[in-house]
Structure formats: structure tokens, C-alpha cells
Amino acid sequence: MTFDTPVPAMSLAVVGADFDNEDGSNRRFEIALCAPGDPIELVPEPDNPADPQAVAVFSERGSQIGYVRAERAPRVGQLVREGRDVRAVFQRRAPFGAWVRVGFDGNAPELTEAMMAEDGRVAGEFVDAEPDFYPDEVWPEDGM
């Protein structure tokens, strides 16, 4: 299936890391096992009683690491449900959980040093932020 409107790759915040999974596994522990570039799966949860727009995020081992932030979940879920070839990879850990990088065109999204920088540092050294990178892009329908 081809789509007329391209959707840019973006980095998405994964939240809810402080909650345990139904099987008792610890999301923070699973996040600690993830390495940059590891495949990630995004799964819409229309039957989620707390939020029918929720999109769960799973590691390559099939363990849930959290949810796409509520502000982005409706659009991300829509893109997954409409059949786009969504590819996601683990980007890095964060105090709130993690960042994942998602491509919507069938290609694995690329990670840059600036995307990996925590507090502006990679391997202890400061890196210049890339002008084209913003961790949570604004989509046209956001009105900004």
C-alpha cells in the first residue's frame, strides 16, 4: 500500500516505566536491557480501559516497556492501523522511561549522536545538537 502523504520519522517519549507489567516483569529493568537500535514494536490498545487511544511499546524480547505519550498516541495509533509500514528502534533511556525512534515509510529509522546524547553528552563529551532534530516533532494537525 502506498501513501500520498509522507510522514517524517520522529522520536517518541515512552512513559509508564514505573509500572510493572501484568506478568510481574519490571519495565525499567527491560529498558535497561535495551540497546540503541534494538527493534521496538508499537501496538495500539483500543480495548485499554484507561485510554482507548493507548499505544503500548514492546522490546525485541516481547516485554512491554511502557506507552507512547498520550499526546502522540492517537496519531501514532492511526498510522499503525491504516497499514503504514511502521518501523521503530530503541533510542535511549530517559528519566521518565525511554525514547524510541519511529519511521513510517518501511525503513528502519536512523539514530544520530545528537539523538543519543543525554544532557548534551555522548561518552562524556558535549555534542552539538543537530538543527534538524527535535525529540518530539510537531505535526501539522497540532496547530503549531
C-alpha positions as CSV (number, residue, x, y, z in Angstrom):
1,M,0.0,0.0,0.0
2,T,1.4,3.4,-0.9
3,F,0.5,6.7,0.8
4,D,0.4,10.1,-0.8
5,T,1.4,12.0,2.3
6,P,4.9,11.2,3.7
7,V,5.2,11.2,7.5
8,P,8.6,12.2,8.9
9,A,10.4,9.8,11.2
10,M,10.2,11.0,14.8
11,S,11.4,10.3,18.3
12,L,8.6,9.4,20.8
13,A,8.6,9.5,24.5
14,V,7.8,6.2,26.2
15,V,6.2,6.7,29.6
16,G,4.8,4.5,32.3
17,A,8.1,2.8,33.0
18,D,7.4,2.8,36.8
19,F,4.5,0.4,36.4
20,D,5.1,-3.4,36.4
21,N,3.7,-5.5,33.6
22,E,0.8,-7.9,34.2
23,D,3.2,-10.8,34.2
24,G,5.2,-9.1,37.0
25,S,8.1,-8.1,34.9
26,N,9.7,-4.8,35.6
27,R,9.6,-2.2,32.8
28,R,12.7,-0.3,34.0
29,F,14.7,-3.5,34.1
30,E,13.6,-4.3,30.5
31,I,14.5,-0.7,29.4
32,A,18.0,-1.3,30.9
33,L,18.4,-4.4,28.7
34,C,17.6,-2.4,25.5
35,A,20.4,-1.1,23.4
36,P,20.2,1.8,20.8
37,G,18.9,0.4,17.5
38,D,17.1,-2.6,19.0
39,P,13.8,-3.3,17.3
40,I,10.7,-2.0,19.1
41,E,7.1,-2.9,18.5
42,L,4.2,-0.4,18.7
43,V,0.8,-2.0,19.5
44,P,-2.5,0.1,19.6
45,E,-4.7,-0.9,22.5
46,P,-8.3,0.0,21.6
47,D,-9.6,-2.1,24.5
48,N,-7.5,-0.3,27.1
49,P,-9.9,0.8,29.8
50,A,-7.8,3.8,30.8
51,D,-7.3,5.1,27.3
52,P,-8.7,3.5,24.1
53,Q,-6.1,5.6,22.1
54,A,-3.2,4.0,24.0
55,V,-0.2,2.6,22.1
56,A,1.9,0.0,24.0
57,V,5.6,-0.2,23.4
58,F,7.4,-3.6,23.5
59,S,11.1,-4.5,23.4
60,E,12.5,-7.0,21.0
61,R,12.1,-9.6,23.7
62,G,8.3,-9.0,23.7
63,S,8.3,-7.3,27.1
64,Q,6.4,-4.1,27.5
65,I,8.5,-1.0,28.4
66,G,5.6,1.5,28.5
67,Y,3.3,3.5,26.4
68,V,3.6,6.2,23.7
69,R,2.9,9.5,25.5
70,A,-0.9,10.3,25.4
71,E,-0.5,13.4,23.3
72,R,1.1,11.4,20.4
73,A,-0.8,8.1,20.8
74,P,-3.9,8.9,18.8
75,R,-1.9,9.9,15.6
76,V,0.7,7.1,16.0
77,G,-2.1,4.5,16.5
78,Q,-3.9,5.9,13.5
79,L,-0.8,5.5,11.3
80,V,-0.3,1.9,12.5
81,R,-3.9,1.0,12.0
82,E,-4.0,2.5,8.5
83,G,-1.4,0.0,7.4
84,R,1.7,2.1,7.2
85,D,4.9,0.1,7.4
86,V,6.0,1.4,10.8
87,R,9.5,0.5,12.0
88,A,10.7,1.5,15.4
89,V,14.0,1.2,17.3
90,F,15.1,1.9,20.8
91,Q,16.8,5.3,21.0
92,R,17.9,5.7,24.6
93,R,16.9,5.6,28.3
94,A,15.3,8.7,29.9
95,P,14.3,9.6,33.5
96,F,10.6,9.1,32.6
97,G,11.3,5.9,30.7
98,A,12.7,5.9,27.2
99,W,12.9,7.4,23.8
100,V,12.1,5.4,20.7
101,R,12.7,6.5,17.1
102,V,9.9,5.6,14.6
103,G,9.8,5.6,10.8
104,F,6.5,5.4,9.0
105,D,7.8,4.6,5.5
106,G,9.1,1.0,5.9
107,N,12.7,1.9,6.6
108,A,14.4,1.5,9.9
109,P,14.9,5.0,11.4
110,E,18.4,6.2,11.8
111,L,19.9,7.3,15.1
112,T,22.4,10.2,15.3
113,E,24.8,11.1,18.1
114,A,22.7,14.1,19.0
115,M,19.7,11.8,19.4
116,M,21.7,9.6,21.8
117,A,23.0,12.5,23.9
118,E,21.8,12.6,27.5
119,D,22.1,16.1,28.8
120,G,24.0,17.1,25.7
121,R,26.8,14.5,26.2
122,V,27.8,11.4,24.3
123,A,30.5,9.3,26.0
124,G,31.0,12.1,28.5
125,E,31.8,14.7,25.9
126,F,29.4,17.5,24.8
127,V,28.0,17.3,21.3
128,D,26.4,19.9,19.2
129,A,22.7,19.4,18.8
130,E,21.7,18.8,15.2
131,P,19.4,21.6,13.9
132,D,17.1,19.0,12.2
133,F,16.5,17.0,15.4
134,Y,13.8,17.8,17.9
135,P,12.8,14.9,20.2
136,D,9.0,15.2,19.7
137,E,8.2,16.8,16.3
138,V,5.1,19.0,15.9
139,W,2.8,17.5,13.3
140,P,0.7,19.9,11.1
141,E,-2.5,18.9,12.8
142,D,-1.1,20.1,16.2
143,G,-1.8,23.6,15.0
144,M,1.7,24.9,15.8
